[in-house]
Amino acid sequence: MGNEEKSRGKARQKADDAKSKAAGAKEQAEERDRKARLEADEQDQRARETFDRDYDA
């Protein structure tokens, strides 16, 4: 019985490690997405300002 419990413990640890790794990867992906959206918004704003400056004058 001791080996069975040990095996289950190892399996649980592997599962917990995988969940932790997946959560970290998800967090990184969300951060990259946030930065990309921010950069796109900044570029859009610069384009609007350029358009306004060039065509309103």
PDB file of N, CA, C and O in Angstrom:
ATOM      1  N   MET A   1       0.807  -1.201   0.000  1.00  0.00           N
ATOM      2  CA  MET A   1       0.000   0.000   0.000  1.00  0.00           C
ATOM      3  C   MET A   1       0.847   1.260   0.000  1.00  0.00           C
ATOM      4  O   MET A   1       0.430   2.285  -0.540  1.00  0.00           O
ATOM      5  N   GLY A   2       1.989   1.202   0.578  1.00  0.00           N
ATOM      6  CA  GLY A   2       2.850   2.365   0.628  1.00  0.00           C
ATOM      7  C   GLY A   2       3.278   2.800  -0.758  1.00  0.00           C
ATOM      8  O   GLY A   2       3.336   3.996  -1.043  1.00  0.00           O
ATOM      9  N   ASN A   3       3.580   1.843  -1.626  1.00  0.00           N
ATOM     10  CA  ASN A   3       3.987   2.178  -2.995  1.00  0.00           C
ATOM     11  C   ASN A   3       2.842   2.796  -3.779  1.00  0.00           C
ATOM     12  O   ASN A   3       3.051   3.700  -4.588  1.00  0.00           O
ATOM     13  N   GLU A   4       1.642   2.312  -3.540  1.00  0.00           N
ATOM     14  CA  GLU A   4       0.470   2.842  -4.235  1.00  0.00           C
ATOM     15  C   GLU A   4       0.229   4.304  -3.840  1.00  0.00           C
ATOM     16  O   GLU A   4      -0.052   5.144  -4.695  1.00  0.00           O
ATOM     17  N   GLU A   5       0.340   4.593  -2.572  1.00  0.00           N
ATOM     18  CA  GLU A   5       0.161   5.967  -2.096  1.00  0.00           C
ATOM     19  C   GLU A   5       1.271   6.866  -2.629  1.00  0.00           C
ATOM     20  O   GLU A   5       1.033   8.017  -2.995  1.00  0.00           O
ATOM     21  N   LYS A   6       2.470   6.333  -2.665  1.00  0.00           N
ATOM     22  CA  LYS A   6       3.607   7.089  -3.181  1.00  0.00           C
ATOM     23  C   LYS A   6       3.402   7.413  -4.660  1.00  0.00           C
ATOM     24  O   LYS A   6       3.683   8.522  -5.116  1.00  0.00           O
ATOM     25  N   SER A   7       2.910   6.425  -5.391  1.00  0.00           N
ATOM     26  CA  SER A   7       2.650   6.608  -6.820  1.00  0.00           C
ATOM     27  C   SER A   7       1.560   7.656  -7.043  1.00  0.00           C
ATOM     28  O   SER A   7       1.669   8.497  -7.935  1.00  0.00           O
ATOM     29  N   ARG A   8       0.525   7.597  -6.235  1.00  0.00           N
ATOM     30  CA  ARG A   8      -0.557   8.590  -6.341  1.00  0.00           C
ATOM     31  C   ARG A   8      -0.031   9.989  -6.008  1.00  0.00           C
ATOM     32  O   ARG A   8      -0.395  10.968  -6.659  1.00  0.00           O
ATOM     33  N   GLY A   9       0.807  10.068  -5.012  1.00  0.00           N
ATOM     34  CA  GLY A   9       1.390  11.347  -4.632  1.00  0.00           C
ATOM     35  C   GLY A   9       2.217  11.931  -5.761  1.00  0.00           C
ATOM     36  O   GLY A   9       2.152  13.130  -6.031  1.00  0.00           O
ATOM     37  N   LYS A  10       2.994  11.083  -6.420  1.00  0.00           N
ATOM     38  CA  LYS A  10       3.802  11.549  -7.555  1.00  0.00           C
ATOM     39  C   LYS A  10       2.901  12.019  -8.697  1.00  0.00           C
ATOM     40  O   LYS A  10       3.174  13.037  -9.333  1.00  0.00           O
ATOM     41  N   ALA A  11       1.839  11.278  -8.949  1.00  0.00           N
ATOM     42  CA  ALA A  11       0.907  11.647 -10.018  1.00  0.00           C
ATOM     43  C   ALA A  11       0.236  12.982  -9.701  1.00  0.00           C
ATOM     44  O   ALA A  11       0.083  13.833 -10.577  1.00  0.00           O
ATOM     45  N   ARG A  12      -0.159  13.154  -8.447  1.00  0.00           N
ATOM     46  CA  ARG A  12      -0.770  14.432  -8.045  1.00  0.00           C
ATOM     47  C   ARG A  12       0.220  15.580  -8.204  1.00  0.00           C
ATOM     48  O   ARG A  12      -0.136  16.665  -8.665  1.00  0.00           O
ATOM     49  N   GLN A  13       1.482  15.323  -7.812  1.00  0.00           N
ATOM     50  CA  GLN A  13       2.500  16.356  -7.928  1.00  0.00           C
ATOM     51  C   GLN A  13       2.721  16.736  -9.386  1.00  0.00           C
ATOM     52  O   GLN A  13       2.846  17.915  -9.714  1.00  0.00           O
ATOM     53  N   LYS A  14       2.768  15.728 -10.261  1.00  0.00           N
ATOM     54  CA  LYS A  14       2.937  16.002 -11.700  1.00  0.00           C
ATOM     55  C   LYS A  14       1.768  16.814 -12.226  1.00  0.00           C
ATOM     56  O   LYS A  14       1.952  17.757 -12.995  1.00  0.00           O
ATOM     57  N   ALA A  15       0.563  16.444 -11.809  1.00  0.00           N
ATOM     58  CA  ALA A  15      -0.632  17.170 -12.253  1.00  0.00           C
ATOM     59  C   ALA A  15      -0.594  18.609 -11.751  1.00  0.00           C
ATOM     60  O   ALA A  15      -0.906  19.538 -12.496  1.00  0.00           O
ATOM     61  N   ASP A  16      -0.213  18.793 -10.494  1.00  0.00           N
ATOM     62  CA  ASP A  16      -0.122  20.146  -9.934  1.00  0.00           C
ATOM     63  C   ASP A  16       0.939  20.969 -10.665  1.00  0.00           C
ATOM     64  O   ASP A  16       0.736  22.150 -10.949  1.00  0.00           O
ATOM     65  N   ASP A  17       2.063  20.336 -10.962  1.00  0.00           N
ATOM     66  CA  ASP A  17       3.126  21.029 -11.696  1.00  0.00           C
ATOM     67  C   ASP A  17       2.655  21.443 -13.088  1.00  0.00           C
ATOM     68  O   ASP A  17       2.939  22.551 -13.544  1.00  0.00           O
ATOM     69  N   ALA A  18       1.938  20.550 -13.752  1.00  0.00           N
ATOM     70  CA  ALA A  18       1.431  20.855 -15.095  1.00  0.00           C
ATOM     71  C   ALA A  18       0.430  22.004 -15.042  1.00  0.00           C
ATOM     72  O   ALA A  18       0.444  22.884 -15.903  1.00  0.00           O
ATOM     73  N   LYS A  19      -0.434  21.996 -14.038  1.00  0.00           N
ATOM     74  CA  LYS A  19      -1.416  23.084 -13.892  1.00  0.00           C
ATOM     75  C   LYS A  19      -0.710  24.407 -13.641  1.00  0.00           C
ATOM     76  O   LYS A  19      -1.083  25.438 -14.201  1.00  0.00           O
ATOM     77  N   SER A  20       0.297  24.369 -12.806  1.00  0.00           N
ATOM     78  CA  SER A  20       1.052  25.577 -12.492  1.00  0.00           C
ATOM     79  C   SER A  20       1.756  26.115 -13.738  1.00  0.00           C
ATOM     80  O   SER A  20       1.746  27.317 -14.006  1.00  0.00           O
ATOM     81  N   LYS A  21       2.359  25.211 -14.484  1.00  0.00           N
ATOM     82  CA  LYS A  21       3.057  25.615 -15.711  1.00  0.00           C
ATOM     83  C   LYS A  21       2.071  26.201 -16.720  1.00  0.00           C
ATOM     84  O   LYS A  21       2.366  27.205 -17.368  1.00  0.00           O
ATOM     85  N   ALA A  22       0.915  25.579 -16.852  1.00  0.00           N
ATOM     86  CA  ALA A  22      -0.110  26.074 -17.781  1.00  0.00           C
ATOM     87  C   ALA A  22      -0.617  27.445 -17.346  1.00  0.00           C
ATOM     88  O   ALA A  22      -0.844  28.320 -18.181  1.00  0.00           O
ATOM     89  N   ALA A  23      -0.790  27.626 -16.060  1.00  0.00           N
ATOM     90  CA  ALA A  23      -1.258  28.925 -15.558  1.00  0.00           C
ATOM     91  C   ALA A  23      -0.224  29.997 -15.861  1.00  0.00           C
ATOM     92  O   ALA A  23      -0.576  31.113 -16.244  1.00  0.00           O
ATOM     93  N   GLY A  24       1.049  29.664 -15.692  1.00  0.00           N
ATOM     94  CA  GLY A  24       2.113  30.615 -16.000  1.00  0.00           C
ATOM     95  C   GLY A  24       2.145  30.966 -17.475  1.00  0.00           C
ATOM     96  O   GLY A  24       2.319  32.130 -17.837  1.00  0.00           O
ATOM     97  N   ALA A  25       1.979  29.964 -18.327  1.00  0.00           N
ATOM     98  CA  ALA A  25       1.979  30.198 -19.772  1.00  0.00           C
ATOM     99  C   ALA A  25       0.782  31.063 -20.167  1.00  0.00           C
ATOM    100  O   ALA A  25       0.899  31.947 -21.016  1.00  0.00           O
ATOM    101  N   LYS A  26      -0.360  30.804 -19.551  1.00  0.00           N
ATOM    102  CA  LYS A  26      -1.560  31.597 -19.849  1.00  0.00           C
ATOM    103  C   LYS A  26      -1.344  33.047 -19.437  1.00  0.00           C
ATOM    104  O   LYS A  26      -1.706  33.972 -20.165  1.00  0.00           O
ATOM    105  N   GLU A  27      -0.754  33.232 -18.272  1.00  0.00           N
ATOM    106  CA  GLU A  27      -0.479  34.580 -17.778  1.00  0.00           C
ATOM    107  C   GLU A  27       0.458  35.331 -18.735  1.00  0.00           C
ATOM    108  O   GLU A  27       0.245  36.509 -19.024  1.00  0.00           O
ATOM    109  N   GLN A  28       1.484  34.647 -19.215  1.00  0.00           N
ATOM    110  CA  GLN A  28       2.421  35.268 -20.153  1.00  0.00           C
ATOM    111  C   GLN A  28       1.723  35.623 -21.462  1.00  0.00           C
ATOM    112  O   GLN A  28       1.959  36.691 -22.027  1.00  0.00           O
ATOM    113  N   ALA A  29       0.868  34.731 -21.941  1.00  0.00           N
ATOM    114  CA  ALA A  29       0.145  34.989 -23.185  1.00  0.00           C
ATOM    115  C   ALA A  29      -0.789  36.183 -23.020  1.00  0.00           C
ATOM    116  O   ALA A  29      -0.904  37.011 -23.924  1.00  0.00           O
ATOM    117  N   GLU A  30      -1.451  36.275 -21.881  1.00  0.00           N
ATOM    118  CA  GLU A  30      -2.341  37.404 -21.635  1.00  0.00           C
ATOM    119  C   GLU A  30      -1.557  38.710 -21.570  1.00  0.00           C
ATOM    120  O   GLU A  30      -2.028  39.741 -22.051  1.00  0.00           O
ATOM    121  N   GLU A  31      -0.373  38.673 -20.982  1.00  0.00           N
ATOM    122  CA  GLU A  31       0.460  39.867 -20.906  1.00  0.00           C
ATOM    123  C   GLU A  31       0.929  40.290 -22.299  1.00  0.00           C
ATOM    124  O   GLU A  31       0.927  41.479 -22.619  1.00  0.00           O
ATOM    125  N   ARG A  32       1.332  39.322 -23.130  1.00  0.00           N
ATOM    126  CA  ARG A  32       1.728  39.644 -24.511  1.00  0.00           C
ATOM    127  C   ARG A  32       0.554  40.233 -25.280  1.00  0.00           C
ATOM    128  O   ARG A  32       0.720  41.186 -26.041  1.00  0.00           O
ATOM    129  N   ASP A  33      -0.626  39.669 -25.082  1.00  0.00           N
ATOM    130  CA  ASP A  33      -1.826  40.174 -25.742  1.00  0.00           C
ATOM    131  C   ASP A  33      -2.127  41.607 -25.311  1.00  0.00           C
ATOM    132  O   ASP A  33      -2.449  42.457 -26.141  1.00  0.00           O
ATOM    133  N   ARG A  34      -2.020  41.869 -24.016  1.00  0.00           N
ATOM    134  CA  ARG A  34      -2.274  43.211 -23.497  1.00  0.00           C
ATOM    135  C   ARG A  34      -1.290  44.214 -24.094  1.00  0.00           C
ATOM    136  O   ARG A  34      -1.677  45.312 -24.495  1.00  0.00           O
ATOM    137  N   LYS A  35      -0.020  43.829 -24.151  1.00  0.00           N
ATOM    138  CA  LYS A  35       0.993  44.726 -24.711  1.00  0.00           C
ATOM    139  C   LYS A  35       0.756  44.965 -26.202  1.00  0.00           C
ATOM    140  O   LYS A  35       0.923  46.086 -26.684  1.00  0.00           O
ATOM    141  N   ALA A  36       0.370  43.927 -26.929  1.00  0.00           N
ATOM    142  CA  ALA A  36       0.108  44.070 -28.362  1.00  0.00           C
ATOM    143  C   ALA A  36      -1.085  44.994 -28.605  1.00  0.00           C
ATOM    144  O   ALA A  36      -1.055  45.832 -29.507  1.00  0.00           O
ATOM    145  N   ARG A  37      -2.127  44.838 -27.801  1.00  0.00           N
ATOM    146  CA  ARG A  37      -3.297  45.712 -27.942  1.00  0.00           C
ATOM    147  C   ARG A  37      -2.944  47.164 -27.625  1.00  0.00           C
ATOM    148  O   ARG A  37      -3.399  48.084 -28.305  1.00  0.00           O
ATOM    149  N   LEU A  38      -2.139  47.360 -26.599  1.00  0.00           N
ATOM    150  CA  LEU A  38      -1.712  48.699 -26.225  1.00  0.00           C
ATOM    151  C   LEU A  38      -0.901  49.329 -27.355  1.00  0.00           C
ATOM    152  O   LEU A  38      -1.116  50.490 -27.703  1.00  0.00           O
ATOM    153  N   GLU A  39       0.022  48.573 -27.921  1.00  0.00           N
ATOM    154  CA  GLU A  39       0.838  49.067 -29.030  1.00  0.00           C
ATOM    155  C   GLU A  39      -0.040  49.403 -30.239  1.00  0.00           C
ATOM    156  O   GLU A  39       0.171  50.420 -30.900  1.00  0.00           O
ATOM    157  N   ALA A  40      -1.019  48.553 -30.523  1.00  0.00           N
ATOM    158  CA  ALA A  40      -1.925  48.814 -31.646  1.00  0.00           C
ATOM    159  C   ALA A  40      -2.741  50.082 -31.403  1.00  0.00           C
ATOM    160  O   ALA A  40      -2.955  50.873 -32.321  1.00  0.00           O
ATOM    161  N   ASP A  41      -3.191  50.271 -30.173  1.00  0.00           N
ATOM    162  CA  ASP A  41      -3.939  51.485 -29.842  1.00  0.00           C
ATOM    163  C   ASP A  41      -3.066  52.729 -30.000  1.00  0.00           C
ATOM    164  O   ASP A  41      -3.524  53.756 -30.501  1.00  0.00           O
ATOM    165  N   GLU A  42      -1.806  52.628 -29.570  1.00  0.00           N
ATOM    166  CA  GLU A  42      -0.896  53.762 -29.707  1.00  0.00           C
ATOM    167  C   GLU A  42      -0.630  54.086 -31.180  1.00  0.00           C
ATOM    168  O   GLU A  42      -0.606  55.255 -31.568  1.00  0.00           O
ATOM    169  N   GLN A  43      -0.433  53.057 -31.989  1.00  0.00           N
ATOM    170  CA  GLN A  43      -0.207  53.281 -33.420  1.00  0.00           C
ATOM    171  C   GLN A  43      -1.442  53.891 -34.069  1.00  0.00           C
ATOM    172  O   GLN A  43      -1.329  54.776 -34.916  1.00  0.00           O
ATOM    173  N   ASP A  44      -2.611  53.423 -33.676  1.00  0.00           N
ATOM    174  CA  ASP A  44      -3.851  53.966 -34.219  1.00  0.00           C
ATOM    175  C   ASP A  44      -3.989  55.441 -33.852  1.00  0.00           C
ATOM    176  O   ASP A  44      -4.382  56.264 -34.679  1.00  0.00           O
ATOM    177  N   GLN A  45      -3.661  55.760 -32.607  1.00  0.00           N
ATOM    178  CA  GLN A  45      -3.746  57.151 -32.162  1.00  0.00           C
ATOM    179  C   GLN A  45      -2.776  58.037 -32.953  1.00  0.00           C
ATOM    180  O   GLN A  45      -3.137  59.138 -33.368  1.00  0.00           O
ATOM    181  N   ARG A  46      -1.547  57.554 -33.161  1.00  0.00           N
ATOM    182  CA  ARG A  46      -0.570  58.331 -33.937  1.00  0.00           C
ATOM    183  C   ARG A  46      -1.048  58.519 -35.373  1.00  0.00           C
ATOM    184  O   ARG A  46      -0.878  59.591 -35.953  1.00  0.00           O
ATOM    185  N   ALA A  47      -1.642  57.481 -35.941  1.00  0.00           N
ATOM    186  CA  ALA A  47      -2.148  57.579 -37.312  1.00  0.00           C
ATOM    187  C   ALA A  47      -3.282  58.602 -37.393  1.00  0.00           C
ATOM    188  O   ALA A  47      -3.352  59.378 -38.346  1.00  0.00           O
ATOM    189  N   ARG A  48      -4.155  58.606 -36.410  1.00  0.00           N
ATOM    190  CA  ARG A  48      -5.259  59.579 -36.388  1.00  0.00           C
ATOM    191  C   ARG A  48      -4.725  61.004 -36.255  1.00  0.00           C
ATOM    192  O   ARG A  48      -5.205  61.920 -36.923  1.00  0.00           O
ATOM    193  N   GLU A  49      -3.732  61.181 -35.392  1.00  0.00           N
ATOM    194  CA  GLU A  49      -3.146  62.508 -35.220  1.00  0.00           C
ATOM    195  C   GLU A  49      -2.477  62.982 -36.506  1.00  0.00           C
ATOM    196  O   GLU A  49      -2.596  64.149 -36.880  1.00  0.00           O
ATOM    197  N   THR A  50      -1.779  62.080 -37.176  1.00  0.00           N
ATOM    198  CA  THR A  50      -1.125  62.440 -38.443  1.00  0.00           C
ATOM    199  C   THR A  50      -2.166  62.805 -39.487  1.00  0.00           C
ATOM    200  O   THR A  50      -2.013  63.791 -40.208  1.00  0.00           O
ATOM    201  N   PHE A  51      -3.222  62.012 -39.567  1.00  0.00           N
ATOM    202  CA  PHE A  51      -4.285  62.281 -40.524  1.00  0.00           C
ATOM    203  C   PHE A  51      -4.915  63.644 -40.242  1.00  0.00           C
ATOM    204  O   PHE A  51      -5.094  64.463 -41.143  1.00  0.00           O
ATOM    205  N   ASP A  52      -5.244  63.865 -38.980  1.00  0.00           N
ATOM    206  CA  ASP A  52      -5.866  65.140 -38.609  1.00  0.00           C
ATOM    207  C   ASP A  52      -4.957  66.307 -38.938  1.00  0.00           C
ATOM    208  O   ASP A  52      -5.408  67.323 -39.467  1.00  0.00           O
ATOM    209  N   ARG A  53      -3.690  66.168 -38.629  1.00  0.00           N
ATOM    210  CA  ARG A  53      -2.724  67.261 -38.860  1.00  0.00           C
ATOM    211  C   ARG A  53      -2.559  67.502 -40.367  1.00  0.00           C
ATOM    212  O   ARG A  53      -2.564  68.648 -40.817  1.00  0.00           O
ATOM    213  N   ASP A  54      -2.415  66.435 -41.135  1.00  0.00           N
ATOM    214  CA  ASP A  54      -2.124  66.578 -42.568  1.00  0.00           C
ATOM    215  C   ASP A  54      -3.344  66.997 -43.402  1.00  0.00           C
ATOM    216  O   ASP A  54      -3.198  67.722 -44.386  1.00  0.00           O
ATOM    217  N   TYR A  55      -4.518  66.554 -43.021  1.00  0.00           N
ATOM    218  CA  TYR A  55      -5.676  66.813 -43.865  1.00  0.00           C
ATOM    219  C   TYR A  55      -6.594  67.905 -43.344  1.00  0.00           C
ATOM    220  O   TYR A  55      -7.492  68.341 -44.065  1.00  0.00           O
ATOM    221  N   ASP A  56      -6.399  68.352 -42.131  1.00  0.00           N
ATOM    222  CA  ASP A  56      -7.210  69.456 -41.616  1.00  0.00           C
ATOM    223  C   ASP A  56      -6.541  70.798 -41.881  1.00  0.00           C
ATOM    224  O   ASP A  56      -7.171  71.850 -41.778  1.00  0.00           O
ATOM    225  N   ALA A  57      -5.272  70.748 -42.220  1.00  0.00           N
ATOM    226  CA  ALA A  57      -4.529  71.996 -42.407  1.00  0.00           C
ATOM    227  C   ALA A  57      -4.841  72.643 -43.734  1.00  0.00           C
ATOM    228  O   ALA A  57      -4.298  73.702 -44.047  1.00  0.00           O
TER     229      ALA A  57
END
